[in-house]
Amino acid sequence: EMLPALDLDDPAALSPLGGREETGRSAAQYLAAMREIFREMNDKIEQFGMRRLYYEIELPLERVLAEMENAGCAVAPDALRTFGERLETRIRDLVDQIYLDAGAEFNLNSTRQLGEILFERLGLPAPKKTKTGYSTSAEVLERLREDHPIIAHILEYRRLTKLKSTYVDGLLSVADPKDNRIHTHFQQMVTATGRLSSTDPNLQNIPVRTELGRELRRMFVAPDKEHILIDADYSQIELRVLAHISGDKHMIGAFRTGQDIHAATASKVYHLPIEEITSTMRSSCKAVNFGIVYGISAFSLAQDIGVSVYEAKEYIQNYLDRFSGVRRYMTEIVEKAKAQGYVETLMHRRRDLPELTASNFATRSFGERVALNMPIQGTAADVMKLAMVRVHDRLRREAPEAKLLLPVHALRERKLQARLVLQVHDELIVECPEAMAEQAARLLTEEMEGVMQLSVPLVAEAHWGKNWLEAKG
């Protein structure tokens, strides 16, 4: 049966002229339904082995996220404006360059006009034409990158305009004018792997390795002279989880003895002592290490490290011969996922995989990549979420608010001296008084490292500074 509509924001809902009684009746029906839902859900949680996941991670995390959203993170508006102006200049130069490349002026944001310029005027190899014109998606453009200099300029134009609208204009429009703090919204129920995501602004996709990404991090600041930001991040958490889940003895050995994992991998793949591994060898092994976890193909690996597909194939073979535990994990997890219809993390977070039995090859391959990656990325997400709960609880114990004799209405304003303000992928950011920096950094590292006992150590490192970039160390 349908539940009645219940709008408590509507002033009529609680009016003594009749609205109140009806609201009461509706609310009672909702409560009765809640009890039924709870019974059913509780049984399901038990049956799926998700008790700890729900009661020790997801439920307590709600409070942590609420406090983080409420606290917000300070940004530097003047620096943001200046940064925006610099972006504007670069965007204008790019537009001029693109018009020159094209030999005509047109509306860059119109897919139709851009398609006509690229595929008719410049005669680049066109994708299939649809009713609305040619596709100019990132995928289509990436394939044409080598064919004409205009393509790189268009991709860069898109990247910069997106940065400007999301971060510069976006951050300025959502920063609270009173204290220049932005309050992002953390989403607990969006990603299929269990990672958190965030919106308005989305902090998960600030580019990491680019100069622009670094500039953006400089805009997230400590609120005043007395405070600093501490950034603590997990070192190679996904590879550590892979070592644990696959039980690969070489990988476990490298992590236990604290070797540089990418160099250690390279020494196995190249059959050379670790001292003789060059930085090129190390970085190609890094690509394989991460690629394996994401179910990378020889083709995309070849593009990543600039070798032929044949060499990349040999590379992957070599790697899997040396790391037989990883190879076993890769075949077993896909078979297991096919048999049971889902994969799960160490904490039994589950993802159904109907894709594995699809008739379409591309869909099936996608399913296989997810089967490989979800238990790893998802376990890393479980670890991070649990760490957030632990860090939050310990900050409340060890860095409680200053005890002042305050009137009752001011009690709501009590602030922890050190508090979590941001979480992005594998890093946590805490704002605290400078005098507490060492204590808080130690606390962060201890809680993050001690959150779960795996067969390899979890390692976290903390640095601090006046802004997020400095604190990244």
Secondary structure, 3 states (H helix, E strand, C coil): CCCCCCCCCCHHHHCCCCHHHHHHHHHHHHHHHHHHHHHHHHHHHHHCCCHHHHHHHHHHHHHHHHHHHHHCEEECHHHHHHHHHHHHHHHHHHHHHHHHHHCCCCCCCCHHHHHHHHHHHCCCCCCCEECCEECCCHHHHHHHCCCCHHHHHHHHHHHHHHHHHHHHHHHHHHCCCCCCEECCEEECCCCCCCCCEEECCCCCCCCCCCHHHHHHHHCEECCCCCEEEEEEEECCHHHHHHHHHHCCHHHHHHHHCCCCHHHHHHHHHHCCCHHHCCHHHHHHHHHHHHHHHCCCCHHHHHHHHCCCHHHHHHHHHHHHHHCHHHHHHHHHHHHHHHHHCEEECCCCCEEECHHHHCCCHHHHHHHHHHHHHHHHHHHHHHHHHHHHHHHHHHHHHHCCCCCCCCCHHHHHHCCCCCEEEEEECCEEEEEEEHHHHHHHHHHHHHHHHCCCCCCCCCCEEEEEECEHHHHCC
